[in-house]
Amino acid sequence: MQGMSSNLLRIGTRGSELALAQTHLAIAALKAANPGLECEIKIITTAGDQRTDIPLHMVNAATNTGDKGVFIAAIEEALAAGEVDCAVHSLKDMPGILDERFALAAVLPREEIQDVLVMKTDADESRLVIATGSVRRSHLVQTYWNGSARTVPVRGNVATRLRKMVESPEVSATLLARAGLNRLGYPNDAFEVSGTAVRVVGLPVQDFPPALGQGAIALECRRHDTAALEIISKVNHEPTYRCISCERAFLNLLQADCSVPVGGYAEINPDGSLTLHVIHYEDDTHFTRLHETGTDPETVASALHSRLLQTTK
């Protein structure tokens, strides 16, 4: 497959408001780093966008997308076919290891990684009913609120989930990534959804760990497309890349997709070392929290994974 030609970079993305906002952030960075570059957006509908009638962790089997991320498989098909030169993803949607045809060419500087609780202002905090489609979040809800909160399933983009929450007489709150709200222009701790006032409560990452990779925007291209690689790699943020490399290496060792209740994050310490924090649920009530520190991302991930295997035997 030939690489990109001229100074036009064709970018594949999902069509959600958040995906497009992230793509425009990527384009701004790419143009700043590559004067004269032109970018063209191609919107691609993925299996995760099409099948909102079933839980997210069931979409792979229902759509025969194998172990690929349900939000990236169709975009990667367009990349492989030469229809686009670059794909922009939420990094947390990507599997731990890429198809050998592709390369993770860059990640942008990471946004805030925490999850937030978006709740109706009149919600009874002693018995919250929280809408979420995430297996990780569902398990963490039971732990964080000590069984006083319960979850109900919901699917859809950020705007859809917010609307469903305020329109439901049963649901009092939903869980979202702070990064997504920030990128969509909701950086404050209070706003309105369809005329209903809601407030945003940040959840501490130590107690309510995010999805591995959360808050990072990934730029993917064909592995042998040297022209695209040269252009895209200029916007790579090395500290973010180091952290997400550790997180993705752990996901790969765990062979985890969105059906596995696992959360965590890597952070760079003042001395330059790296610490990976992880929570992993063996079942609905039993979980393990571990952390590991070192200098090499893959080594840290491997060491923590080995400890997890010993702990859960």
C-alpha beads as a LAMMPS data file, in Angstrom:
LAMMPS data file: protein, C-alpha beads

313 atoms
312 bonds

1 atom types
1 bond types

-500.0 500.0 xlo xhi
-500.0 500.0 ylo yhi
-500.0 500.0 zlo zhi

Masses

1 110.0

Atoms # bond

1 1 1 0.000 0.000 0.000
2 1 1 1.408 3.398 -0.973
3 1 1 1.759 6.108 1.600
4 1 1 0.215 9.556 1.639
5 1 1 0.934 11.916 -1.229
6 1 1 1.506 15.684 -1.452
7 1 1 0.815 17.775 1.628
8 1 1 -2.699 16.437 2.282
9 1 1 -3.280 14.217 5.324
10 1 1 -6.612 12.382 5.196
11 1 1 -7.828 11.681 8.733
12 1 1 -10.333 9.006 9.732
13 1 1 -12.468 9.474 12.831
14 1 1 -15.792 8.609 14.376
15 1 1 -18.552 11.134 13.886
16 1 1 -19.486 11.836 17.490
17 1 1 -19.157 15.367 18.827
18 1 1 -16.317 14.281 21.106
19 1 1 -14.469 12.375 18.382
20 1 1 -14.630 15.413 16.100
21 1 1 -13.482 17.739 18.885
22 1 1 -10.489 15.460 19.468
23 1 1 -9.771 15.335 15.750
24 1 1 -9.742 19.129 15.540
25 1 1 -7.274 19.216 18.448
26 1 1 -5.076 16.782 16.527
27 1 1 -5.338 18.839 13.327
28 1 1 -4.372 22.032 15.158
29 1 1 -1.280 20.310 16.568
30 1 1 -0.365 18.760 13.214
31 1 1 -0.649 22.041 11.329
32 1 1 1.372 23.891 13.953
33 1 1 4.156 21.318 13.653
34 1 1 3.958 21.035 9.853
35 1 1 3.515 24.445 8.156
36 1 1 1.583 24.162 4.904
37 1 1 -0.050 20.846 5.823
38 1 1 -3.684 20.385 4.742
39 1 1 -5.992 17.994 6.555
40 1 1 -9.200 16.355 5.368
41 1 1 -11.617 14.615 7.751
42 1 1 -13.381 11.384 6.793
43 1 1 -16.113 10.282 9.210
44 1 1 -16.349 6.514 9.664
45 1 1 -19.134 4.660 11.479
46 1 1 -17.801 1.894 13.734
47 1 1 -19.394 -1.210 15.229
48 1 1 -19.511 0.505 18.608
49 1 1 -21.494 3.368 17.079
50 1 1 -23.919 1.077 15.249
51 1 1 -24.736 -1.375 18.042
52 1 1 -25.966 0.776 20.894
53 1 1 -28.719 -1.752 21.599
54 1 1 -26.417 -4.130 23.502
55 1 1 -23.801 -3.682 26.245
56 1 1 -20.436 -2.488 24.987
57 1 1 -18.587 -5.612 26.109
58 1 1 -20.862 -7.730 23.879
59 1 1 -20.299 -5.764 20.666
60 1 1 -17.148 -7.607 19.530
61 1 1 -18.924 -10.969 19.431
62 1 1 -22.102 -9.542 17.908
63 1 1 -20.262 -7.747 15.088
64 1 1 -17.478 -10.268 14.449
65 1 1 -14.759 -7.696 15.077
66 1 1 -12.625 -10.255 16.916
67 1 1 -10.440 -8.767 19.612
68 1 1 -10.170 -5.350 17.963
69 1 1 -11.519 -2.282 19.707
70 1 1 -15.156 -1.878 18.721
71 1 1 -14.592 1.837 18.086
72 1 1 -11.484 1.425 15.906
73 1 1 -11.886 -1.663 13.665
74 1 1 -13.753 0.103 10.846
75 1 1 -11.338 3.040 10.930
76 1 1 -8.386 0.656 10.688
77 1 1 -10.031 -0.991 7.663
78 1 1 -10.122 2.404 5.956
79 1 1 -6.494 2.977 6.950
80 1 1 -5.427 -0.393 5.514
81 1 1 -7.342 0.281 2.284
82 1 1 -5.588 3.613 1.806
83 1 1 -8.807 5.599 2.157
84 1 1 -7.254 7.618 5.004
85 1 1 -3.644 8.264 6.050
86 1 1 -4.172 8.788 9.763
87 1 1 -6.724 7.724 12.370
88 1 1 -7.580 9.684 15.514
89 1 1 -8.790 7.615 18.482
90 1 1 -9.488 7.908 22.160
91 1 1 -6.539 5.838 23.319
92 1 1 -8.632 3.954 25.873
93 1 1 -10.658 2.468 22.975
94 1 1 -7.575 0.802 21.488
95 1 1 -6.539 -2.791 22.265
96 1 1 -3.270 -3.375 24.122
97 1 1 -1.450 -4.423 20.947
98 1 1 -2.008 -3.153 17.416
99 1 1 -2.353 -5.078 14.191
100 1 1 1.170 -5.332 12.738
101 1 1 0.095 -3.234 9.729
102 1 1 -0.306 -0.136 11.887
103 1 1 1.743 2.079 14.180
104 1 1 0.834 4.332 17.072
105 1 1 2.629 7.345 15.615
106 1 1 1.869 9.902 18.327
107 1 1 -0.178 10.800 21.371
108 1 1 -1.142 14.348 22.253
109 1 1 -0.517 15.785 25.737
110 1 1 -2.854 13.995 28.106
111 1 1 -5.949 15.645 29.544
112 1 1 -7.181 15.033 33.094
113 1 1 -7.584 11.282 33.581
114 1 1 -10.225 11.126 36.311
115 1 1 -13.812 9.933 36.062
116 1 1 -16.538 12.267 37.256
117 1 1 -20.026 11.722 38.595
118 1 1 -22.557 13.927 36.808
119 1 1 -25.675 14.036 38.948
120 1 1 -29.013 15.772 39.179
121 1 1 -28.946 18.551 41.769
122 1 1 -31.825 16.927 43.690
123 1 1 -30.276 13.428 43.688
124 1 1 -30.353 11.449 46.910
125 1 1 -26.642 10.775 47.457
126 1 1 -27.365 8.024 49.981
127 1 1 -28.921 5.797 47.293
128 1 1 -27.651 6.830 43.899
129 1 1 -28.834 5.111 40.715
130 1 1 -25.984 5.534 38.241
131 1 1 -26.269 4.927 34.499
132 1 1 -23.146 3.416 32.924
133 1 1 -22.262 0.992 30.159
134 1 1 -18.793 0.283 31.546
135 1 1 -17.968 -2.984 33.297
136 1 1 -15.103 -1.259 35.122
137 1 1 -17.297 1.573 36.364
138 1 1 -20.079 -0.795 37.432
139 1 1 -17.675 -2.743 39.656
140 1 1 -16.063 0.392 41.060
141 1 1 -19.473 1.841 41.968
142 1 1 -20.097 -1.064 44.339
143 1 1 -16.693 -0.631 45.947
144 1 1 -16.578 3.170 46.115
145 1 1 -20.092 3.614 47.524
146 1 1 -19.942 0.472 49.700
147 1 1 -23.017 -1.047 48.108
148 1 1 -25.310 1.954 48.686
149 1 1 -25.366 2.856 44.976
150 1 1 -26.509 0.713 42.084
151 1 1 -26.033 0.885 38.326
152 1 1 -28.319 0.601 35.323
153 1 1 -27.064 0.139 31.742
154 1 1 -26.791 2.983 29.251
155 1 1 -25.116 3.390 25.840
156 1 1 -24.473 6.341 23.599
157 1 1 -22.176 9.318 23.213
158 1 1 -21.679 11.902 25.957
159 1 1 -24.670 14.038 24.965
160 1 1 -26.932 11.002 24.678
161 1 1 -25.942 9.646 28.075
162 1 1 -26.481 13.025 29.715
163 1 1 -29.902 13.376 28.081
164 1 1 -30.959 9.855 29.082
165 1 1 -29.878 10.565 32.645
166 1 1 -31.918 13.752 33.061
167 1 1 -34.962 12.291 31.287
168 1 1 -35.102 9.146 33.432
169 1 1 -37.136 9.368 36.653
170 1 1 -35.155 6.401 37.985
171 1 1 -31.596 7.500 37.213
172 1 1 -29.918 10.110 39.396
173 1 1 -26.418 10.235 37.887
174 1 1 -24.035 9.012 35.222
175 1 1 -20.261 8.530 35.025
176 1 1 -18.099 10.224 32.407
177 1 1 -14.444 11.011 31.758
178 1 1 -13.451 14.512 32.824
179 1 1 -11.347 14.755 29.656
180 1 1 -14.405 14.323 27.451
181 1 1 -16.384 17.003 29.268
182 1 1 -13.441 19.410 29.068
183 1 1 -13.019 18.834 25.339
184 1 1 -16.731 19.365 24.753
185 1 1 -16.685 22.684 26.583
186 1 1 -18.073 21.603 29.961
187 1 1 -15.089 22.376 32.220
188 1 1 -17.213 23.664 35.081
189 1 1 -18.689 21.734 37.975
190 1 1 -22.277 22.761 37.139
191 1 1 -24.211 23.127 33.886
192 1 1 -27.609 22.378 32.364
193 1 1 -28.784 19.438 30.255
194 1 1 -32.093 19.962 28.430
195 1 1 -33.022 22.598 30.989
196 1 1 -32.128 20.420 33.986
197 1 1 -29.355 21.580 36.310
198 1 1 -26.621 19.023 36.987
199 1 1 -23.437 19.123 39.005
200 1 1 -20.110 17.403 38.480
201 1 1 -18.197 15.662 41.256
202 1 1 -14.638 14.559 40.545
203 1 1 -13.717 11.069 41.744
204 1 1 -10.172 10.577 43.096
205 1 1 -8.097 8.436 40.753
206 1 1 -6.610 6.518 43.685
207 1 1 -10.062 5.280 44.784
208 1 1 -11.884 5.264 41.441
209 1 1 -9.190 4.478 38.857
210 1 1 -9.902 5.459 35.242
211 1 1 -9.721 3.223 32.203
212 1 1 -6.127 2.534 31.225
213 1 1 -5.286 5.068 28.525
214 1 1 -8.048 7.496 29.536
215 1 1 -7.515 11.146 28.663
216 1 1 -5.068 10.490 25.801
217 1 1 -5.683 11.104 22.084
218 1 1 -3.905 8.636 19.790
219 1 1 -2.823 9.147 16.175
220 1 1 -2.426 5.919 14.218
221 1 1 -1.091 5.356 10.694
222 1 1 0.180 2.591 8.429
223 1 1 3.455 1.214 9.774
224 1 1 5.329 1.634 6.487
225 1 1 3.893 5.016 5.503
226 1 1 7.086 6.967 6.113
227 1 1 5.623 10.294 4.944
228 1 1 2.690 10.111 7.372
229 1 1 4.915 8.845 10.183
230 1 1 7.268 11.789 9.758
231 1 1 4.426 14.300 9.849
232 1 1 2.520 12.737 12.752
233 1 1 5.478 11.896 14.987
234 1 1 6.289 15.623 15.309
235 1 1 3.291 16.089 17.641
236 1 1 4.099 13.178 19.948
237 1 1 4.165 14.121 23.652
238 1 1 6.896 11.954 25.129
239 1 1 5.800 11.982 28.832
240 1 1 2.275 10.935 27.821
241 1 1 3.656 8.331 25.407
242 1 1 5.780 6.844 28.182
243 1 1 2.820 6.521 30.539
244 1 1 0.433 5.073 27.985
245 1 1 3.100 2.630 26.771
246 1 1 3.190 1.204 30.273
247 1 1 -0.595 1.045 30.523
248 1 1 -0.969 -0.569 27.105
249 1 1 1.761 -3.104 27.829
250 1 1 -0.123 -4.162 30.943
251 1 1 -3.398 -4.437 28.995
252 1 1 -1.669 -6.592 26.422
253 1 1 -0.251 -8.939 29.077
254 1 1 -3.652 -9.139 30.736
255 1 1 -5.267 -9.718 27.314
256 1 1 -7.958 -7.348 28.475
257 1 1 -10.736 -5.795 26.427
258 1 1 -13.741 -3.765 27.592
259 1 1 -15.308 -6.893 29.162
260 1 1 -12.539 -7.080 31.804
261 1 1 -13.120 -4.955 34.939
262 1 1 -9.709 -3.323 35.249
263 1 1 -8.651 0.268 35.760
264 1 1 -5.495 2.177 36.455
265 1 1 -2.950 4.722 35.337
266 1 1 0.783 5.335 35.102
267 1 1 2.431 8.486 36.390
268 1 1 5.924 9.918 36.168
269 1 1 7.538 10.572 39.535
270 1 1 9.741 13.581 40.398
271 1 1 12.878 11.425 40.049
272 1 1 11.862 10.408 36.515
273 1 1 10.749 6.898 37.422
274 1 1 7.343 5.551 36.469
275 1 1 4.649 4.102 38.740
276 1 1 1.770 2.000 37.423
277 1 1 -1.335 1.756 39.618
278 1 1 -3.939 -0.925 38.844
279 1 1 -7.169 -2.294 40.250
280 1 1 -8.366 -5.643 38.898
281 1 1 -11.629 -7.392 39.779
282 1 1 -11.625 -11.178 39.933
283 1 1 -15.414 -11.168 40.347
284 1 1 -18.155 -8.826 41.521
285 1 1 -16.752 -8.419 45.035
286 1 1 -13.112 -9.538 45.031
287 1 1 -10.474 -7.198 43.684
288 1 1 -6.752 -6.539 43.870
289 1 1 -4.996 -3.174 44.023
290 1 1 -1.308 -3.105 43.094
291 1 1 1.347 -0.621 42.070
292 1 1 4.820 -1.028 40.617
293 1 1 7.645 1.479 40.085
294 1 1 10.579 1.374 37.664
295 1 1 12.183 3.173 34.760
296 1 1 11.183 1.137 31.700
297 1 1 7.435 1.127 30.846
298 1 1 7.300 -2.462 29.562
299 1 1 9.354 -3.791 32.486
300 1 1 7.097 -2.061 35.010
301 1 1 3.997 -3.488 33.297
302 1 1 5.483 -6.986 33.208
303 1 1 6.467 -6.895 36.875
304 1 1 3.039 -5.743 37.973
305 1 1 1.330 -8.353 35.811
306 1 1 3.481 -11.100 37.357
307 1 1 2.544 -9.928 40.851
308 1 1 -1.130 -9.853 39.890
309 1 1 -0.955 -13.452 38.667
310 1 1 0.623 -14.514 41.974
311 1 1 -1.997 -12.617 43.970
312 1 1 -4.969 -14.074 42.109
313 1 1 -3.827 -17.726 42.028

Bonds

1 1 1 2
2 1 2 3
3 1 3 4
4 1 4 5
5 1 5 6
6 1 6 7
7 1 7 8
8 1 8 9
9 1 9 10
10 1 10 11
11 1 11 12
12 1 12 13
13 1 13 14
14 1 14 15
15 1 15 16
16 1 16 17
17 1 17 18
18 1 18 19
19 1 19 20
20 1 20 21
21 1 21 22
22 1 22 23
23 1 23 24
24 1 24 25
25 1 25 26
26 1 26 27
27 1 27 28
28 1 28 29
29 1 29 30
30 1 30 31
31 1 31 32
32 1 32 33
33 1 33 34
34 1 34 35
35 1 35 36
36 1 36 37
37 1 37 38
38 1 38 39
39 1 39 40
40 1 40 41
41 1 41 42
42 1 42 43
43 1 43 44
44 1 44 45
45 1 45 46
46 1 46 47
47 1 47 48
48 1 48 49
49 1 49 50
50 1 50 51
51 1 51 52
52 1 52 53
53 1 53 54
54 1 54 55
55 1 55 56
56 1 56 57
57 1 57 58
58 1 58 59
59 1 59 60
60 1 60 61
61 1 61 62
62 1 62 63
63 1 63 64
64 1 64 65
65 1 65 66
66 1 66 67
67 1 67 68
68 1 68 69
69 1 69 70
70 1 70 71
71 1 71 72
72 1 72 73
73 1 73 74
74 1 74 75
75 1 75 76
76 1 76 77
77 1 77 78
78 1 78 79
79 1 79 80
80 1 80 81
81 1 81 82
82 1 82 83
83 1 83 84
84 1 84 85
85 1 85 86
86 1 86 87
87 1 87 88
88 1 88 89
89 1 89 90
90 1 90 91
91 1 91 92
92 1 92 93
93 1 93 94
94 1 94 95
95 1 95 96
96 1 96 97
97 1 97 98
98 1 98 99
99 1 99 100
100 1 100 101
101 1 101 102
102 1 102 103
103 1 103 104
104 1 104 105
105 1 105 106
106 1 106 107
107 1 107 108
108 1 108 109
109 1 109 110
110 1 110 111
111 1 111 112
112 1 112 113
113 1 113 114
114 1 114 115
115 1 115 116
116 1 116 117
117 1 117 118
118 1 118 119
119 1 119 120
120 1 120 121
121 1 121 122
122 1 122 123
123 1 123 124
124 1 124 125
125 1 125 126
126 1 126 127
127 1 127 128
128 1 128 129
129 1 129 130
130 1 130 131
131 1 131 132
132 1 132 133
133 1 133 134
134 1 134 135
135 1 135 136
136 1 136 137
137 1 137 138
138 1 138 139
139 1 139 140
140 1 140 141
141 1 141 142
142 1 142 143
143 1 143 144
144 1 144 145
145 1 145 146
146 1 146 147
147 1 147 148
148 1 148 149
149 1 149 150
150 1 150 151
151 1 151 152
152 1 152 153
153 1 153 154
154 1 154 155
155 1 155 156
156 1 156 157
157 1 157 158
158 1 158 159
159 1 159 160
160 1 160 161
161 1 161 162
162 1 162 163
163 1 163 164
164 1 164 165
165 1 165 166
166 1 166 167
167 1 167 168
168 1 168 169
169 1 169 170
170 1 170 171
171 1 171 172
172 1 172 173
173 1 173 174
174 1 174 175
175 1 175 176
176 1 176 177
177 1 177 178
178 1 178 179
179 1 179 180
180 1 180 181
181 1 181 182
182 1 182 183
183 1 183 184
184 1 184 185
185 1 185 186
186 1 186 187
187 1 187 188
188 1 188 189
189 1 189 190
190 1 190 191
191 1 191 192
192 1 192 193
193 1 193 194
194 1 194 195
195 1 195 196
196 1 196 197
197 1 197 198
198 1 198 199
199 1 199 200
200 1 200 201
201 1 201 202
202 1 202 203
203 1 203 204
204 1 204 205
205 1 205 206
206 1 206 207
207 1 207 208
208 1 208 209
209 1 209 210
210 1 210 211
211 1 211 212
212 1 212 213
213 1 213 214
214 1 214 215
215 1 215 216
216 1 216 217
217 1 217 218
218 1 218 219
219 1 219 220
220 1 220 221
221 1 221 222
222 1 222 223
223 1 223 224
224 1 224 225
225 1 225 226
226 1 226 227
227 1 227 228
228 1 228 229
229 1 229 230
230 1 230 231
231 1 231 232
232 1 232 233
233 1 233 234
234 1 234 235
235 1 235 236
236 1 236 237
237 1 237 238
238 1 238 239
239 1 239 240
240 1 240 241
241 1 241 242
242 1 242 243
243 1 243 244
244 1 244 245
245 1 245 246
246 1 246 247
247 1 247 248
248 1 248 249
249 1 249 250
250 1 250 251
251 1 251 252
252 1 252 253
253 1 253 254
254 1 254 255
255 1 255 256
256 1 256 257
257 1 257 258
258 1 258 259
259 1 259 260
260 1 260 261
261 1 261 262
262 1 262 263
263 1 263 264
264 1 264 265
265 1 265 266
266 1 266 267
267 1 267 268
268 1 268 269
269 1 269 270
270 1 270 271
271 1 271 272
272 1 272 273
273 1 273 274
274 1 274 275
275 1 275 276
276 1 276 277
277 1 277 278
278 1 278 279
279 1 279 280
280 1 280 281
281 1 281 282
282 1 282 283
283 1 283 284
284 1 284 285
285 1 285 286
286 1 286 287
287 1 287 288
288 1 288 289
289 1 289 290
290 1 290 291
291 1 291 292
292 1 292 293
293 1 293 294
294 1 294 295
295 1 295 296
296 1 296 297
297 1 297 298
298 1 298 299
299 1 299 300
300 1 300 301
301 1 301 302
302 1 302 303
303 1 303 304
304 1 304 305
305 1 305 306
306 1 306 307
307 1 307 308
308 1 308 309
309 1 309 310
310 1 310 311
311 1 311 312
312 1 312 313
